C-alpha cells in the first residue's frame, strides 16, 4: 500500500460520519478548531519561523515570504474566519428544486457533500485552515498537500485541527495533511482514483497546469491570476491611480492582484507619470511598450510577450498603451487567465462593452480587482477562485463544495 493510498483509505473510512454529521456537530468541531488555533498560537509561530528561516536561506522573494508568514494577527484572522464560517448556513440537505410528475413520482433535488476532496496548494499556510474548515462545514473529508516552503507550519496546523475535530466527536481523518513533500507523492495524489472525488489545485499557473495535465481524477481549476486594469480615455484619473495602485501594491502576491496595466493613448501622458510616482513608494519595477517608455523614460524596461503573459506575484507590472477599448479587450483575451479584469471609465457604453465582451470570473467597472474574494463577496471563506466554467466559477464557497442528489419517492410506479 502506498502512502497516498493509506491517506485515501483513511479519508474514505471517515467520510460516512462526516457527510452525515449534523450542522451542530460540524459547527462544534469548527468552534474547537478556532479555539485551538488561538490557544496554540505560539506553537504555530515557532513552527512557521522554521519555514521563514528556510525561505530566507533559499532566496525566496520578500513578497513570497510575506505570503508564508504567520503572526498573532494572522492566526487570529484565521480563527475569526472559522468563527464566521460557523455563522453561515449549512448547504448540505438544502432543497434546491423538485416537484411532482404526472405519474405521481415526487422528486426532490437536494445538496450533498462532494465526498473526499484533495487540495494541492503552494506557500500560504492559512489555506490549510481555510480549506479544512470549508470542507468540514460542507460535510467533506479533505487531504491537503501544501508546498514544501510551508511544511512545518502545515504539519503543525494539521495536528492542531485534527485533535480539535476528534475531541468534538468527529473522525480526525476528516482532515489529513500530506507530510511528504516529494514530487512523486504529489503525482500519486493526482492519480488517486477511487479515493478522491475531486482535486483542487490552488496556486501558480504552472502548478495548476501541471495538475490539469497529470490528474486522473476530476479537477476544478483555480487561482492563476494574470489580471488587468484598463484605464479608459474617459476615466477619472484620480480614481484610476487609486484603483491601479491598490490592485497592484496592496498585496501583490495574491491571485487577484493585477499584473498588467493598459492605458488609453489619449491620457497616457498624464496618467502614466502619476501612477509611476505612486508606484515609487513600493519600488515597483515597470516593463512597458515603446509608447510607455517614451512617456516614462529609461527607468522602464522593454516589455515582451513574456512579461505580458507572466503572473509576477511581486512588485512588478507590465504596461501597454492602447488605441481603444477594443484593443484593450483584445489584449486581455490573449493574455488573461480569466480571473479578474477591470475597466476604469466614465463611459457607460465602454463599461457595458467591457463587461459584456471580457471573459473572466469577475469583471469590474471602477473598482479594484482585489475584491475577488469569498469574504468580500459575502460568501464567507473560500477554497479558491475558480477560473473554469463547469460547476463552479469565481469564489468557491460552501455551496461549490457540494453536489446534488435526487430523492425520488413513489407508491409503486413502474416504467
C-alpha positions in Angstrom: 0.0 0.0 0.0 1.4 3.4 -0.9 1.5 6.5 1.3 -1.3 8.2 -0.6 -3.4 5.1 -0.8 -3.3 5.0 3.0 -4.4 8.6 3.2 -7.3 7.8 0.8 -8.4 4.7 2.7 -8.5 6.7 5.9 -10.4 9.5 4.3 -13.0 7.1 2.8 -13.4 5.5 6.2 -14.1 8.9 7.8 -16.4 10.1 5.0 -19.7 8.5 6.2 -19.5 10.1 9.6 -18.5 13.5 8.3 -21.1 13.5 5.5 -23.9 12.5 7.8 -22.9 14.9 10.7 -25.4 17.4 11.8 -24.8 21.1 11.4 -24.5 21.4 15.1 -21.8 18.8 15.3 -19.8 20.3 12.4 -20.1 23.7 13.9 -18.9 22.4 17.3 -15.8 21.0 15.5 -15.2 24.3 13.8 -15.5 26.1 17.1 -13.0 23.7 18.6 -10.6 24.5 15.7 -10.9 28.2 16.2 -10.3 27.9 19.9 -7.3 25.6 19.4 -5.7 28.0 16.9 -5.9 30.8 19.5 -4.6 28.6 22.3 -1.7 27.2 20.3 -0.6 30.5 18.5 2.9 30.4 19.9 3.5 26.8 18.8 2.3 27.8 15.3 4.5 30.8 15.2 7.5 28.8 16.3 7.0 26.2 13.5 6.3 29.0 11.0 9.7 30.6 12.0 11.4 27.4 10.7 9.8 27.8 7.3 10.6 31.5 7.2 14.3 30.8 8.0 14.5 28.2 5.3 12.8 30.6 2.8 15.3 33.3 3.6 18.2 30.9 3.2 16.8 29.8 -0.2 16.5 33.3 -1.5 12.7 33.4 -1.6 11.4 36.9 -2.5 10.1 39.2 0.2 6.6 39.1 -1.3 6.5 35.3 -1.2 7.9 35.4 2.4 5.0 37.7 3.3 2.7 35.1 1.9 4.3 32.5 4.1 4.5 34.4 7.3 2.2 33.8 10.3 2.0 36.0 13.3 -0.5 36.5 16.1 -2.6 38.8 13.9 -2.8 36.4 11.0 -3.6 33.5 13.3 -6.3 35.5 14.9 -7.6 36.2 11.4 -7.7 32.5 10.5 -9.6 31.8 13.8 -12.0 34.6 13.0 -12.5 33.1 9.5 -13.5 29.8 11.1 -15.8 31.7 13.5 -17.5 33.4 10.6 -17.9 30.1 8.8 -19.9 28.8 11.8 -22.4 31.6 11.3 -23.1 30.6 7.6 -25.9 28.4 6.6 -25.0 24.7 6.1 -25.7 23.9 2.4 -26.0 20.2 3.0 -29.6 19.0 2.9 -31.0 22.2 1.4 -33.7 21.6 -1.2 -32.9 23.5 -4.5 -35.7 22.1 -6.7 -38.1 19.4 -7.5 -41.8 18.7 -7.9 -44.3 16.0 -8.8 -44.5 14.1 -12.1 -47.8 13.2 -13.8 -47.3 9.6 -12.8 -47.2 10.6 -9.1 -43.4 10.4 -8.6 -42.2 13.1 -6.2 -38.7 14.3 -7.0 -36.6 16.5 -4.7 -33.2 18.0 -5.7 -31.0 18.4 -2.6 -27.4 19.3 -1.8 -25.0 16.7 -0.6 -21.2 16.8 0.1 -18.7 16.1 -2.7 -17.1 13.4 -0.6 -13.3 13.4 -0.4 -11.5 16.5 -1.7 -7.8 16.7 -2.4 -6.3 20.2 -2.4 -2.8 20.9 -3.8 -1.5 24.4 -3.0 1.7 26.4 -2.5 3.2 28.5 0.2 0.2 30.1 2.1 -0.3 28.2 5.3 -3.6 30.0 6.0 -5.0 27.9 3.1 -4.5 24.8 5.3 -7.0 26.2 7.8 -9.4 27.8 5.4 -9.6 24.7 3.2 -10.0 22.3 6.1 -12.8 24.4 7.7 -14.7 24.9 4.5 -14.6 21.2 3.5 -15.7 20.2 7.0 -18.6 22.6 7.1 -19.8 21.3 3.7 -19.6 17.7 5.1 -16.4 16.7 3.1 -13.2 15.0 4.1 -10.0 16.6 2.8 -6.4 15.7 2.0 -4.2 18.8 2.0 -0.9 18.9 0.1 0.8 22.2 0.7 4.1 23.4 -0.7 7.4 22.4 0.9 8.0 26.1 1.8 5.3 25.8 4.5 5.7 22.2 5.6 6.4 22.8 9.2 3.5 25.3 9.5 1.1 23.0 7.7 2.0 19.9 9.8 1.5 21.9 13.0 -1.8 23.3 11.8 -3.0 19.9 10.7 -2.1 18.4 14.1 -3.9 21.1 16.0 -7.1 20.8 13.8 -7.2 17.0 13.9 -7.0 17.0 17.7 -9.8 19.6 17.9 -12.0 17.6 15.4 -11.6 14.3 17.3 -12.3 16.0 20.6 -15.6 17.2 19.1 -16.7 13.7 18.2 -15.8 13.5 14.5 -13.0 11.4 13.0 -9.7 13.1 13.0 -9.1 11.8 9.5 -11.7 14.3 8.2 -8.6 16.4 7.8 -5.2 15.0 6.7 -2.1 16.9 5.8 0.4 15.2 3.4 3.7 15.3 5.3 5.8 14.1 2.4 6.7 17.0 0.0 8.2 14.9 -2.8 7.1 15.4 -6.4 6.4 11.6 -6.6 3.8 11.9 -3.8 2.2 14.8 -5.5 1.9 12.8 -8.7 0.4 9.9 -6.8 -2.2 12.2 -5.2 -3.2 13.5 -8.6 -4.0 9.9 -9.7 -5.8 8.7 -6.6 -8.8 7.3 -8.4 -11.3 5.6 -6.2 -10.4 7.7 -3.2 -10.6 11.4 -4.3 -13.9 12.7 -5.7 -12.3 15.9 -6.8 -8.9 17.6 -6.8 -8.5 21.4 -6.5 -5.1 23.0 -7.3 -4.6 26.4 -5.8 -1.5 28.5 -6.8 0.5 29.5 -9.8 -0.4 28.9 -13.4 2.4 26.4 -13.6 1.1 24.3 -10.6 -2.5 24.4 -12.0 -1.5 23.3 -15.4 0.7 20.5 -14.0 -2.3 19.2 -12.1 -4.7 19.5 -15.0 -2.3 17.7 -17.3 -1.4 14.9 -14.9 -4.5 14.2 -12.8 -6.7 11.2 -13.4 -9.4 12.5 -11.0 -11.8 15.4 -11.7 -10.1 18.8 -11.3 -11.5 22.2 -10.6 -9.1 24.9 -11.9 -8.5 27.8 -9.5 -6.2 30.7 -8.8 -3.9 31.7 -11.6 -4.4 35.4 -11.9 -2.9 37.3 -14.8 -5.3 40.2 -14.1 -5.5 43.6 -15.8 -6.7 47.2 -15.3 -7.6 49.2 -18.3 -7.7 52.9 -17.9 -10.1 54.3 -20.5 -9.8 57.8 -22.1 -12.8 59.0 -20.1 -11.5 57.7 -16.7 -11.4 59.9 -13.6 -7.6 59.8 -13.3 -7.5 60.3 -9.6 -9.8 57.3 -9.2 -7.7 55.4 -11.7 -4.5 56.0 -9.7 -6.1 54.7 -6.5 -7.6 51.6 -8.1 -4.4 50.7 -10.0 -2.2 51.2 -7.0 -4.5 49.2 -4.8 -4.8 46.4 -7.3 -1.0 46.1 -7.7 0.6 47.0 -4.4 -1.9 46.3 -1.6 -0.8 42.6 -1.6 1.0 41.7 -4.8 1.5 38.0 -4.0 -2.2 37.1 -4.3 -4.1 35.9 -7.4 -6.5 38.9 -7.6 -3.7 41.5 -7.8 -3.1 42.9 -11.3 -0.1 42.1 -13.4 -0.7 44.3 -16.4 -1.9 47.9 -16.8 -3.5 49.0 -20.1 -3.8 52.8 -20.7 -5.6 54.6 -23.5 -3.3 56.7 -25.6 -5.3 59.9 -25.0 -4.5 60.1 -21.3 -1.1 58.2 -21.3 1.0 61.4 -21.0 -0.9 62.5 -17.8 -1.8 59.2 -16.2 1.5 57.2 -16.6 3.6 59.7 -14.7 1.0 59.9 -11.9 0.8 56.1 -11.4 4.6 55.7 -11.8 5.1 58.3 -9.0 2.7 56.3 -6.8 4.5 53.0 -7.6 7.8 54.5 -6.3 6.6 54.0 -2.7 6.8 50.3 -3.3 9.7 50.3 -5.7 7.5 48.7 -8.4 9.5 47.5 -11.4 7.9 48.5 -14.7 8.0 46.8 -18.0 6.5 48.8 -20.8 5.8 49.1 -24.5 7.6 51.7 -26.7 5.0 54.3 -26.0 5.2 53.7 -22.3 9.0 54.1 -22.4 8.6 57.3 -24.4 6.5 58.8 -21.6 8.3 57.4 -18.6 11.9 57.3 -19.8 14.8 54.9 -19.4 13.7 53.6 -16.0 11.2 51.4 -17.8 12.4 48.1 -19.3 11.0 46.9 -22.6 8.0 44.6 -22.2 7.9 41.4 -24.3 5.4 38.6 -24.8 6.9 37.0 -21.7 6.1 39.9 -19.4 2.5 40.3 -20.7 1.9 36.6 -20.1 3.5 36.5 -16.6 1.8 36.4 -13.2 4.6 38.1 -11.3 3.2 37.8 -7.7 5.6 40.7 -6.8 6.1 44.4 -7.1 6.4 44.1 -10.9 4.0 45.3 -13.6 3.7 45.2 -17.4 2.3 48.3 -19.0 0.9 48.9 -22.5 -0.6 52.0 -24.2 -3.6 51.1 -26.4 -5.5 53.0 -29.0 -9.0 51.9 -27.9 -11.2 49.8 -25.6 -11.3 47.2 -28.4 -7.5 46.9 -28.3 -7.6 46.6 -24.5 -10.2 43.8 -24.7 -8.2 42.0 -27.4 -5.0 42.2 -25.3 -7.0 40.8 -22.3 -8.4 38.0 -24.4 -4.9 37.0 -25.4 -3.2 37.0 -22.0 -5.9 36.8 -19.3 -6.3 33.7 -17.1 -10.0 34.6 -16.8 -9.8 35.5 -13.1 -10.5 39.2 -12.6 -10.4 42.2 -15.0 -11.2 45.9 -14.6 -12.0 48.9 -16.6 -11.8 52.5 -15.1 -14.1 54.7 -17.2 -16.8 57.3 -17.2 -18.3 55.9 -20.4 -21.4 53.8 -19.8 -21.1 52.4 -23.3 -17.5 51.3 -22.7 -18.3 49.9 -19.3 -21.1 47.8 -20.7 -19.0 46.7 -23.7 -16.1 45.7 -21.4 -18.3 43.7 -19.0 -20.1 42.0 -22.0 -17.0 41.1 -24.0 -14.4 40.3 -21.4 -14.4 36.6 -20.4 -13.5 36.3 -16.8 -14.9 35.1 -13.5 -15.2 38.7 -12.2 -15.3 41.8 -14.4 -15.1 45.2 -12.7 -16.1 48.7 -13.5 -14.4 51.4 -11.4 -13.3 49.1 -8.6 -10.2 47.2 -7.6 -9.7 43.5 -8.6 -8.7 42.9 -5.0 -12.3 42.4 -4.1 -12.5 39.0 -5.9 -12.7 37.1 -2.6 -15.3 34.9 -0.9 -15.4 37.2 2.2 -15.6 40.4 0.2 -18.5 38.8 -1.9 -20.3 37.9 1.2 -19.8 34.1 0.8 -17.5 33.7 3.9 -14.3 31.9 3.4 -13.5 30.3 0.1 -11.4 27.4 -1.2 -10.1 29.5 -4.1 -11.2 31.4 -7.2 -12.4 29.0 -9.9 -11.4 30.2 -13.4 -13.2 27.4 -15.3 -16.8 27.3 -16.4 -18.1 23.9 -15.1 -19.8 23.5 -11.8 -18.2 26.5 -10.1 -16.8 29.8 -11.2 -15.4 32.7 -9.2 -15.0 32.5 -5.4 -15.7 28.9 -4.3 -17.6 28.9 -1.0 -19.6 26.3 0.8 -22.2 25.8 -2.0 -19.5 25.0 -4.5 -18.2 22.2 -2.3 -21.4 20.3 -2.6 -23.1 18.4 -5.4 -26.7 17.3 -5.8 -28.7 14.2 -5.1 -32.2 13.5 -6.4 -34.6 12.0 -3.8 -37.4 10.2 -5.7 -40.5 8.8 -3.9 -43.3 6.9 -5.3 -46.1 4.4 -4.4 -45.4 1.5 -6.8 -44.8 3.2 -10.1 -43.0 1.2 -12.8 -41.9 2.2 -16.3 
